[in-house]
Amino acid sequence: MSQLFFENIKIAISAILSSKMRSFLTALGIIIGVLAVTLMGTLISGLDRSFENSMSFLGKDVLYVSKFEWFSNQDFFELRNRPDIKPEYADVLKEQGRYVKAVSAETYRGSDMSRGEKNISDVQIMGTIPEYMQTSNTEIDNGRFFTDGEDRSGARVTVIGFDVADALFGNEDPVGQNVKIGSYRFKVAGVVKKQGKFLGLFSMDNQAIIPLGTFQRLFSRRGFSRLSIKVDDSNIEESKYEVQAILRRIRGLRPGEPDNFAINQQEAFQSQYNAIKLAIGGTGIFITVLSLVVGGIGIMNIMFVSVKERTREIGIRKAIGATRNVILSQFLIEAVLICLIGGLIGLGLAFILSFAINQFLPSTMPLPLAILAVVLSLVVGIISGLVPSYRAAKLDPIEALSYD
């Protein structure tokens, strides 16, 4: 039995090699299907990693108070006309919030930075207080963060991001040296540890952090303001309601009046990300199913053609003693081999493209999904090869031998 099985494999391989182009085109649907599902898994793997890294920067136990919701259908001009978030709110929240552990006031604006003839544009300048180190996951790689005394006195010190340090100092140590933010001279107190891109969109290393008092004195309180509030991670929802109540009291809002501020948190990104991932996954699965179905139909049609072309061969084999099962397995093995070859080619292409994706979006090719894709291609080969193989097995040897 095993000898007949291996003999059928040899015949199937010989038939495939004798029509290489036809076999490749037949397997093209399988190749695309395996490639699509594997690349989809690779892409989602990379997105998951990027998303987790970005969310760790936001912090699960941090609430962000600003004029704008991160994701909202409200009219932009209505949101823009809301009162600004004032840094003084931070002290009230720390005094009155039972679940509030730390609050940092932050104000942002863009500016150019320079050092001698070197410069870097569109740097995000953030004015904040030392408590920012408690409300964010920022780490200092070299030097230090500024102190309360420097904040109160409006000292011109700055902590710069990795990209800024690299652009202005290269391999030199920036700590203790001077830079210019716009036209103002600052001394570098420290360098932030490299953070990468937020959701792969914009760099978190192209920034300079200065004392809030200095920011307000030099830039006339211009810029976007928000509060970052670190809360009790075991009572996130209660903390959110508490912060909302305190802010409504500060703003003098009456019962029934809508909030004129927004409390944002990590979950807003999570829901949006899940929708994106679902769309990518759904598209990948649709392409995979469509490709496998088209590939299966193509293999079935080609196998019918192959059976017709080799009718006399089937008659000769039956005349010398080949049973129906032997003939059926011969053509079924051929269909399965075409699908297996297509699956392996798709897997090889997916591996190469996954390596390319990894250069831009750190990811790993999901091995279980890749194996599942190849198994699916084998299933398609069995299903699509059954009917043609059964027809070949049923051929009458006398009629087959007389076929012209």
TAHU-V412328 format. One line per field, one symbol per residue. ss: DSSP state (2 for helix, 1 for strand, 0 for the rest). phi: phi as a letter, one per 20 degrees, with the letter a starting at -180 (. if undefined). Layout:
ss->???
phi->???
This chain:
ss->02222222222222222202222222222222222222222222222222222222220001111100000000022222000000002222222200011111111111111110011111111111000222200001111000022222200011110222222220000000011110011111111100001100011000111112222222200001111111100002222222222222222000000000011102222222222222222222222222222222222222222222202222222220000222222222222222222222222222222222222200000022222222222222222222222222220022222000
phi->.fffffffffffffffffcfffffffefffgffffffffgffffffffffffffffffnfdcdddbfdffcbefffffffefffeegffffffffdefeeebccecccaeaecbbmeebcdleeedebdgfgfeecefceebnbefefffffemfecbddfffffffecmefeffnedcddmddecdfeacffgdndelmdcfedebcdcggffgffedlmepedbddcecffecffffffffgfffffffmeegnfffdbcddbggffffffgfffffffffffffffffffffffffffffffffffdffgffffffeofegfffgfgfffffffgfffffffgfffffffffffffdcgbcfffgffffffffffffffffeffffffffegffffffefd
